[in-house]
């Protein structure tokens, strides 16, 4: 064998190893985004469950405020539907944007009901209502941290898939940039 053939074989081997390594890195980063979304989704589910528990406790005492309660119920249903769509495709901007919008509506409705609870003497002193309020606040913080972690993984993936020469490989294999979550209340 000639030295030119050895150089060609060595160059081909290096190229194959680079392609395999770059592809595997993109897959690992993409999977990390999915895992981070799973953590975020877990916190959103927790908030939805807490809201259902809160509604069960405050529904009767706040029955005169049916508009606020109905708005919270509707916003909760819309947020759960948006979360289901986002779960199916956690890397697409459309479902994630819809999820963010639905969660903002839910947060606004929840704040309105919590304000009513604060001004209702019977509910102010209810330990179960206070406990759920504290759990909701803690969950809000957890959602914020989970969103930041998701966005960190999105940034790492987007950076890796945009660097040359990996960008060529990324486009060939269908790795496109992922949109970060702008805000979740």
C-alpha positions in Angstrom: 0.0 0.0 0.0 1.2 3.5 -0.8 1.4 6.3 1.7 -1.3 8.2 -0.2 -3.7 5.3 0.4 -2.9 5.3 4.1 -3.5 9.0 4.3 -6.9 8.5 2.5 -7.9 5.7 4.9 -6.8 7.7 8.0 -8.6 10.8 6.8 -11.8 8.8 6.1 -11.6 7.2 9.5 -11.2 10.6 11.2 -14.1 12.0 9.2 -16.4 9.0 10.1 -15.5 9.3 13.8 -16.1 13.0 13.8 -19.6 12.5 12.1 -20.6 9.8 14.6 -19.4 11.9 17.5 -21.1 15.1 16.3 -24.3 13.3 15.6 -24.3 11.6 19.0 -23.6 14.9 20.7 -26.6 16.5 19.0 -28.8 13.6 19.9 -27.7 13.8 23.5 -28.4 17.5 23.7 -31.8 17.1 22.0 -32.7 14.4 24.6 -31.6 16.7 27.4 -34.1 19.2 26.2 -36.8 16.5 26.3 -35.8 15.5 29.9 -35.7 19.2 31.0 -39.2 19.6 29.5 -40.3 16.6 31.5 -39.2 18.3 34.7 -41.0 21.4 33.8 -44.1 19.5 32.9 -44.0 17.7 36.2 -44.2 21.1 38.0 -47.0 22.3 35.8 -49.0 19.2 36.6 -48.3 19.8 40.2 -49.7 23.3 40.0 -52.7 22.1 38.1 -53.4 19.5 40.8 -53.0 22.2 43.5 -55.4 24.4 41.7 -58.0 21.7 41.6 -57.6 21.1 45.4 -57.9 24.8 46.0 -61.0 25.0 44.0 -62.5 22.2 46.0 -61.8 24.1 49.2 -62.9 27.6 48.2 -65.7 26.8 45.7 -68.5 26.9 48.3 -67.3 29.9 50.4 -66.7 31.9 47.2 -69.8 30.8 45.4 -70.9 34.5 45.0 -67.7 35.0 42.9 -68.7 32.4 40.3 -67.2 34.5 37.5 -63.7 34.2 38.9 -64.1 30.5 39.7 -65.4 29.8 36.3 -62.5 31.7 34.7 -60.0 29.7 36.7 -61.7 26.5 35.8 -61.7 27.4 32.1 -58.1 28.6 32.2 -57.0 25.4 34.0 -58.7 23.2 31.3 -57.0 25.3 28.5 -53.6 25.0 30.2 -54.0 21.2 30.6 -54.9 20.9 26.9 -51.9 23.1 25.9 -49.6 21.0 28.1 -50.9 17.8 26.4 -50.0 19.3 23.0 -46.6 20.5 24.2 -45.9 17.1 25.7 -46.3 15.5 22.3 -43.9 17.8 20.7 -41.7 19.6 23.3 -39.3 20.9 20.7 -41.8 22.8 18.5 -42.3 26.5 19.0 -46.1 26.5 18.3 -47.2 24.2 21.1 -44.7 25.7 23.6 -45.9 29.2 22.8 -49.5 28.1 23.3 -48.5 26.5 26.6 -46.9 29.7 27.8 -50.0 31.7 26.8 -52.3 29.3 28.5 -50.2 29.2 31.7 -50.2 33.0 31.8 -54.0 33.1 31.6 -54.1 30.4 34.3 -51.8 32.5 36.5 -53.9 35.6 36.1 -57.1 33.7 37.0 -55.4 32.1 39.9 -54.2 35.5 41.2 -57.7 36.8 41.0 -59.1 33.9 43.1 -56.2 34.1 45.6 -57.0 37.8 46.0 -60.6 36.9 46.8 -59.4 34.3 49.3 -57.3 36.9 51.1 -60.4 39.1 51.6 -62.6 36.3 52.8 -62.4 35.9 56.6 -63.4 32.3 56.7 -60.8 31.2 54.2 -58.0 33.4 55.6 -57.8 31.2 58.7 -58.3 27.9 57.0 -55.0 25.9 57.4 -55.7 23.8 54.3 -56.2 26.8 52.1 -53.0 28.4 53.5 -51.1 25.2 52.9 -52.2 25.1 49.3 -51.3 28.8 48.9 -47.8 28.1 50.1 -47.5 25.0 47.9 -48.6 27.1 44.9 -45.9 29.7 45.7 -43.3 27.0 46.0 -44.4 25.4 42.8 -44.2 28.8 41.0 -40.6 29.0 42.0 -40.0 25.4 40.9 -41.5 26.2 37.5 -39.2 29.2 37.1 -36.2 27.0 37.9 -37.4 24.3 35.5 -38.0 26.8 32.8 -34.4 28.2 33.2 -33.0 24.6 33.1 -35.0 23.9 29.9 -33.8 27.1 28.3 -30.2 26.3 29.3 -30.5 22.9 27.5 -32.1 24.7 24.5 -29.2 27.1 24.3 -26.6 24.3 24.5 -28.3 22.5 21.7 -28.8 25.6 19.5 -25.1 26.5 20.0 -23.9 23.1 19.2 -26.1 22.7 16.1 -25.1 26.2 14.8 -21.3 25.8 15.0 -19.4 25.1 11.9 -18.9 22.4 10.6 -21.5 20.7 12.8 -24.2 23.0 11.3 -23.9 21.1 8.0 -24.4 17.8 9.7 -27.2 19.1 11.8 -29.2 20.3 8.8 -28.6 17.0 6.9 -29.9 15.0 9.8 -32.8 17.4 10.6 -31.6 19.0 13.8 -33.1 22.5 13.7 -32.9 25.2 16.3 -35.4 25.0 19.2 -37.2 28.0 20.6 -36.7 28.8 24.3 -39.6 29.3 26.6 -39.9 33.0 27.1 -42.0 33.1 30.3 -44.1 30.9 32.4 -45.7 32.5 35.4 
